[in-house]
Amino acid sequence: MGGPACVFYGAAEFSRDTDLALLASSENFSRLNKTLSDLDAHVIAVPPFEPRYLRKGHAVHFRCQHAEARGMRVDVMTKMRGVDSFPKLWSRRTTVSVHDSTIELMSLPDLV
């Protein structure tokens, strides 16, 4: 979602961070924790990275220290104001294949 989705749909938006929305499940938190560890990402603002804050609608902000992602900011959230619930957003997502990766983007109507 955010800047990368805007660019995909043709906007001249440049994002300096990566926004991630995820379904608040134990499995997803475990996978995200591993990824954040691989990126050597550290929380840079309150609240702490705990599921209870994400479930309340807070975003948690990280800064990556891994050599290939140094300085990149990652914002994680499970709820967003003004849009449908995650399951509804997921059902309308746009899937893009880039090289050997699959990227899931928020649909254009939901992004707008």
PyMOL CGO cylinders between C-alpha atoms (Angstrom):
from pymol import cmd
from pymol.cgo import CYLINDER

trace = [
    CYLINDER, 0.00, 0.00, 0.00, 1.11, 3.60, 0.13, 0.3, 1, 1, 1, 1, 1, 1,
    CYLINDER, 1.11, 3.60, 0.13, 3.78, 5.00, -2.18, 0.3, 1, 1, 1, 1, 1, 1,
    CYLINDER, 3.78, 5.00, -2.18, 4.68, 1.79, -4.06, 0.3, 1, 1, 1, 1, 1, 1,
    CYLINDER, 4.68, 1.79, -4.06, 1.00, 1.18, -4.85, 0.3, 1, 1, 1, 1, 1, 1,
    CYLINDER, 1.00, 1.18, -4.85, 0.62, 4.80, -6.02, 0.3, 1, 1, 1, 1, 1, 1,
    CYLINDER, 0.62, 4.80, -6.02, 3.58, 4.38, -8.38, 0.3, 1, 1, 1, 1, 1, 1,
    CYLINDER, 3.58, 4.38, -8.38, 2.18, 1.09, -9.70, 0.3, 1, 1, 1, 1, 1, 1,
    CYLINDER, 2.18, 1.09, -9.70, -1.13, 2.78, -10.55, 0.3, 1, 1, 1, 1, 1, 1,
    CYLINDER, -1.13, 2.78, -10.55, 0.62, 5.69, -12.28, 0.3, 1, 1, 1, 1, 1, 1,
    CYLINDER, 0.62, 5.69, -12.28, 0.89, 8.45, -9.69, 0.3, 1, 1, 1, 1, 1, 1,
    CYLINDER, 0.89, 8.45, -9.69, 4.08, 10.45, -9.37, 0.3, 1, 1, 1, 1, 1, 1,
    CYLINDER, 4.08, 10.45, -9.37, 4.33, 9.63, -5.67, 0.3, 1, 1, 1, 1, 1, 1,
    CYLINDER, 4.33, 9.63, -5.67, 7.72, 8.87, -4.17, 0.3, 1, 1, 1, 1, 1, 1,
    CYLINDER, 7.72, 8.87, -4.17, 7.65, 7.04, -0.88, 0.3, 1, 1, 1, 1, 1, 1,
    CYLINDER, 7.65, 7.04, -0.88, 10.52, 7.06, 1.56, 0.3, 1, 1, 1, 1, 1, 1,
    CYLINDER, 10.52, 7.06, 1.56, 9.12, 4.16, 3.55, 0.3, 1, 1, 1, 1, 1, 1,
    CYLINDER, 9.12, 4.16, 3.55, 7.37, 0.85, 3.15, 0.3, 1, 1, 1, 1, 1, 1,
    CYLINDER, 7.37, 0.85, 3.15, 3.92, 0.52, 4.69, 0.3, 1, 1, 1, 1, 1, 1,
    CYLINDER, 3.92, 0.52, 4.69, 2.79, -3.00, 5.56, 0.3, 1, 1, 1, 1, 1, 1,
    CYLINDER, 2.79, -3.00, 5.56, -0.73, -3.98, 6.51, 0.3, 1, 1, 1, 1, 1, 1,
    CYLINDER, -0.73, -3.98, 6.51, -1.14, -7.45, 7.89, 0.3, 1, 1, 1, 1, 1, 1,
    CYLINDER, -1.14, -7.45, 7.89, -3.85, -9.66, 9.27, 0.3, 1, 1, 1, 1, 1, 1,
    CYLINDER, -3.85, -9.66, 9.27, -3.31, -9.78, 13.04, 0.3, 1, 1, 1, 1, 1, 1,
    CYLINDER, -3.31, -9.78, 13.04, -2.63, -13.49, 13.47, 0.3, 1, 1, 1, 1, 1, 1,
    CYLINDER, -2.63, -13.49, 13.47, 0.04, -15.28, 15.51, 0.3, 1, 1, 1, 1, 1, 1,
    CYLINDER, 0.04, -15.28, 15.51, 1.49, -16.83, 12.34, 0.3, 1, 1, 1, 1, 1, 1,
    CYLINDER, 1.49, -16.83, 12.34, 1.79, -13.44, 10.63, 0.3, 1, 1, 1, 1, 1, 1,
    CYLINDER, 1.79, -13.44, 10.63, 3.43, -11.85, 13.69, 0.3, 1, 1, 1, 1, 1, 1,
    CYLINDER, 3.43, -11.85, 13.69, 5.98, -14.69, 13.78, 0.3, 1, 1, 1, 1, 1, 1,
    CYLINDER, 5.98, -14.69, 13.78, 6.75, -14.30, 10.07, 0.3, 1, 1, 1, 1, 1, 1,
    CYLINDER, 6.75, -14.30, 10.07, 7.02, -10.53, 10.41, 0.3, 1, 1, 1, 1, 1, 1,
    CYLINDER, 7.02, -10.53, 10.41, 9.31, -10.81, 13.44, 0.3, 1, 1, 1, 1, 1, 1,
    CYLINDER, 9.31, -10.81, 13.44, 11.68, -13.03, 11.44, 0.3, 1, 1, 1, 1, 1, 1,
    CYLINDER, 11.68, -13.03, 11.44, 11.65, -10.61, 8.52, 0.3, 1, 1, 1, 1, 1, 1,
    CYLINDER, 11.65, -10.61, 8.52, 12.29, -7.61, 10.77, 0.3, 1, 1, 1, 1, 1, 1,
    CYLINDER, 12.29, -7.61, 10.77, 15.13, -9.51, 12.40, 0.3, 1, 1, 1, 1, 1, 1,
    CYLINDER, 15.13, -9.51, 12.40, 16.62, -10.31, 8.97, 0.3, 1, 1, 1, 1, 1, 1,
    CYLINDER, 16.62, -10.31, 8.97, 16.43, -6.60, 8.13, 0.3, 1, 1, 1, 1, 1, 1,
    CYLINDER, 16.43, -6.60, 8.13, 17.97, -5.71, 11.50, 0.3, 1, 1, 1, 1, 1, 1,
    CYLINDER, 17.97, -5.71, 11.50, 14.96, -3.40, 11.97, 0.3, 1, 1, 1, 1, 1, 1,
    CYLINDER, 14.96, -3.40, 11.97, 14.46, -1.55, 15.24, 0.3, 1, 1, 1, 1, 1, 1,
    CYLINDER, 14.46, -1.55, 15.24, 11.41, 0.30, 16.58, 0.3, 1, 1, 1, 1, 1, 1,
    CYLINDER, 11.41, 0.30, 16.58, 12.01, 4.04, 16.22, 0.3, 1, 1, 1, 1, 1, 1,
    CYLINDER, 12.01, 4.04, 16.22, 8.89, 5.45, 17.86, 0.3, 1, 1, 1, 1, 1, 1,
    CYLINDER, 8.89, 5.45, 17.86, 6.19, 4.50, 20.33, 0.3, 1, 1, 1, 1, 1, 1,
    CYLINDER, 6.19, 4.50, 20.33, 4.31, 2.22, 20.73, 0.3, 1, 1, 1, 1, 1, 1,
    CYLINDER, 4.31, 2.22, 20.73, 6.43, -0.90, 21.18, 0.3, 1, 1, 1, 1, 1, 1,
    CYLINDER, 6.43, -0.90, 21.18, 6.02, -3.72, 18.67, 0.3, 1, 1, 1, 1, 1, 1,
    CYLINDER, 6.02, -3.72, 18.67, 3.33, -5.75, 20.39, 0.3, 1, 1, 1, 1, 1, 1,
    CYLINDER, 3.33, -5.75, 20.39, 0.20, -7.27, 18.84, 0.3, 1, 1, 1, 1, 1, 1,
    CYLINDER, 0.20, -7.27, 18.84, -2.06, -5.50, 21.34, 0.3, 1, 1, 1, 1, 1, 1,
    CYLINDER, -2.06, -5.50, 21.34, -1.09, -2.07, 19.99, 0.3, 1, 1, 1, 1, 1, 1,
    CYLINDER, -1.09, -2.07, 19.99, -1.52, -3.11, 16.36, 0.3, 1, 1, 1, 1, 1, 1,
    CYLINDER, -1.52, -3.11, 16.36, -4.95, -4.59, 17.14, 0.3, 1, 1, 1, 1, 1, 1,
    CYLINDER, -4.95, -4.59, 17.14, -5.95, -1.23, 18.67, 0.3, 1, 1, 1, 1, 1, 1,
    CYLINDER, -5.95, -1.23, 18.67, -5.12, 0.48, 15.36, 0.3, 1, 1, 1, 1, 1, 1,
    CYLINDER, -5.12, 0.48, 15.36, -1.68, 1.91, 16.15, 0.3, 1, 1, 1, 1, 1, 1,
    CYLINDER, -1.68, 1.91, 16.15, 1.11, 1.77, 13.58, 0.3, 1, 1, 1, 1, 1, 1,
    CYLINDER, 1.11, 1.77, 13.58, 4.56, 0.64, 14.67, 0.3, 1, 1, 1, 1, 1, 1,
    CYLINDER, 4.56, 0.64, 14.67, 7.54, 2.26, 12.94, 0.3, 1, 1, 1, 1, 1, 1,
    CYLINDER, 7.54, 2.26, 12.94, 10.92, 0.63, 12.28, 0.3, 1, 1, 1, 1, 1, 1,
    CYLINDER, 10.92, 0.63, 12.28, 14.28, 1.67, 10.80, 0.3, 1, 1, 1, 1, 1, 1,
    CYLINDER, 14.28, 1.67, 10.80, 16.36, -1.03, 9.05, 0.3, 1, 1, 1, 1, 1, 1,
    CYLINDER, 16.36, -1.03, 9.05, 20.08, -1.42, 9.72, 0.3, 1, 1, 1, 1, 1, 1,
    CYLINDER, 20.08, -1.42, 9.72, 20.90, -4.31, 7.35, 0.3, 1, 1, 1, 1, 1, 1,
    CYLINDER, 20.90, -4.31, 7.35, 23.55, -3.24, 4.81, 0.3, 1, 1, 1, 1, 1, 1,
    CYLINDER, 23.55, -3.24, 4.81, 21.19, -3.75, 1.84, 0.3, 1, 1, 1, 1, 1, 1,
    CYLINDER, 21.19, -3.75, 1.84, 18.31, -1.84, 3.45, 0.3, 1, 1, 1, 1, 1, 1,
    CYLINDER, 18.31, -1.84, 3.45, 20.13, 0.60, 5.73, 0.3, 1, 1, 1, 1, 1, 1,
    CYLINDER, 20.13, 0.60, 5.73, 17.97, 3.53, 6.71, 0.3, 1, 1, 1, 1, 1, 1,
    CYLINDER, 17.97, 3.53, 6.71, 14.78, 2.17, 5.13, 0.3, 1, 1, 1, 1, 1, 1,
    CYLINDER, 14.78, 2.17, 5.13, 11.72, 2.86, 7.24, 0.3, 1, 1, 1, 1, 1, 1,
    CYLINDER, 11.72, 2.86, 7.24, 9.01, 0.22, 7.62, 0.3, 1, 1, 1, 1, 1, 1,
    CYLINDER, 9.01, 0.22, 7.62, 5.59, 1.07, 9.08, 0.3, 1, 1, 1, 1, 1, 1,
    CYLINDER, 5.59, 1.07, 9.08, 3.41, -1.86, 10.21, 0.3, 1, 1, 1, 1, 1, 1,
    CYLINDER, 3.41, -1.86, 10.21, -0.32, -1.72, 10.90, 0.3, 1, 1, 1, 1, 1, 1,
    CYLINDER, -0.32, -1.72, 10.90, -3.29, -4.07, 11.12, 0.3, 1, 1, 1, 1, 1, 1,
    CYLINDER, -3.29, -4.07, 11.12, -6.08, -1.49, 10.96, 0.3, 1, 1, 1, 1, 1, 1,
    CYLINDER, -6.08, -1.49, 10.96, -6.41, 1.67, 8.92, 0.3, 1, 1, 1, 1, 1, 1,
    CYLINDER, -6.41, 1.67, 8.92, -8.92, 4.46, 9.39, 0.3, 1, 1, 1, 1, 1, 1,
    CYLINDER, -8.92, 4.46, 9.39, -11.28, 5.12, 6.53, 0.3, 1, 1, 1, 1, 1, 1,
    CYLINDER, -11.28, 5.12, 6.53, -11.00, 1.74, 4.81, 0.3, 1, 1, 1, 1, 1, 1,
    CYLINDER, -11.00, 1.74, 4.81, -12.62, -1.67, 5.15, 0.3, 1, 1, 1, 1, 1, 1,
    CYLINDER, -12.62, -1.67, 5.15, -11.29, -4.45, 7.36, 0.3, 1, 1, 1, 1, 1, 1,
    CYLINDER, -11.29, -4.45, 7.36, -8.17, -6.33, 6.32, 0.3, 1, 1, 1, 1, 1, 1,
    CYLINDER, -8.17, -6.33, 6.32, -10.07, -9.41, 5.02, 0.3, 1, 1, 1, 1, 1, 1,
    CYLINDER, -10.07, -9.41, 5.02, -12.15, -7.21, 2.70, 0.3, 1, 1, 1, 1, 1, 1,
    CYLINDER, -12.15, -7.21, 2.70, -9.08, -5.30, 1.50, 0.3, 1, 1, 1, 1, 1, 1,
    CYLINDER, -9.08, -5.30, 1.50, -7.26, -8.59, 0.91, 0.3, 1, 1, 1, 1, 1, 1,
    CYLINDER, -7.26, -8.59, 0.91, -10.12, -9.95, -1.20, 0.3, 1, 1, 1, 1, 1, 1,
    CYLINDER, -10.12, -9.95, -1.20, -9.82, -6.91, -3.53, 0.3, 1, 1, 1, 1, 1, 1,
    CYLINDER, -9.82, -6.91, -3.53, -6.00, -6.70, -3.66, 0.3, 1, 1, 1, 1, 1, 1,
    CYLINDER, -6.00, -6.70, -3.66, -3.93, -6.45, -6.83, 0.3, 1, 1, 1, 1, 1, 1,
    CYLINDER, -3.93, -6.45, -6.83, -1.27, -9.14, -7.26, 0.3, 1, 1, 1, 1, 1, 1,
    CYLINDER, -1.27, -9.14, -7.26, 1.88, -8.28, -9.21, 0.3, 1, 1, 1, 1, 1, 1,
    CYLINDER, 1.88, -8.28, -9.21, 4.72, -10.63, -10.16, 0.3, 1, 1, 1, 1, 1, 1,
    CYLINDER, 4.72, -10.63, -10.16, 8.20, -9.09, -10.28, 0.3, 1, 1, 1, 1, 1, 1,
    CYLINDER, 8.20, -9.09, -10.28, 11.06, -11.42, -11.17, 0.3, 1, 1, 1, 1, 1, 1,
    CYLINDER, 11.06, -11.42, -11.17, 10.58, -14.38, -8.81, 0.3, 1, 1, 1, 1, 1, 1,
    CYLINDER, 10.58, -14.38, -8.81, 8.51, -12.48, -6.24, 0.3, 1, 1, 1, 1, 1, 1,
    CYLINDER, 8.51, -12.48, -6.24, 4.82, -11.83, -5.76, 0.3, 1, 1, 1, 1, 1, 1,
    CYLINDER, 4.82, -11.83, -5.76, 3.76, -8.45, -4.41, 0.3, 1, 1, 1, 1, 1, 1,
    CYLINDER, 3.76, -8.45, -4.41, 0.30, -7.80, -3.02, 0.3, 1, 1, 1, 1, 1, 1,
    CYLINDER, 0.30, -7.80, -3.02, -0.94, -4.21, -3.37, 0.3, 1, 1, 1, 1, 1, 1,
    CYLINDER, -0.94, -4.21, -3.37, -4.02, -2.45, -2.11, 0.3, 1, 1, 1, 1, 1, 1,
    CYLINDER, -4.02, -2.45, -2.11, -6.60, -2.12, -4.90, 0.3, 1, 1, 1, 1, 1, 1,
    CYLINDER, -6.60, -2.12, -4.90, -6.84, 1.26, -6.59, 0.3, 1, 1, 1, 1, 1, 1,
    CYLINDER, -6.84, 1.26, -6.59, -10.33, 2.10, -5.22, 0.3, 1, 1, 1, 1, 1, 1,
    CYLINDER, -10.33, 2.10, -5.22, -9.21, 1.21, -1.69, 0.3, 1, 1, 1, 1, 1, 1,
    CYLINDER, -9.21, 1.21, -1.69, -6.00, 3.22, -2.05, 0.3, 1, 1, 1, 1, 1, 1,
    CYLINDER, -6.00, 3.22, -2.05, -7.93, 6.29, -3.20, 0.3, 1, 1, 1, 1, 1, 1,
]
cmd.load_cgo(trace, "trace")
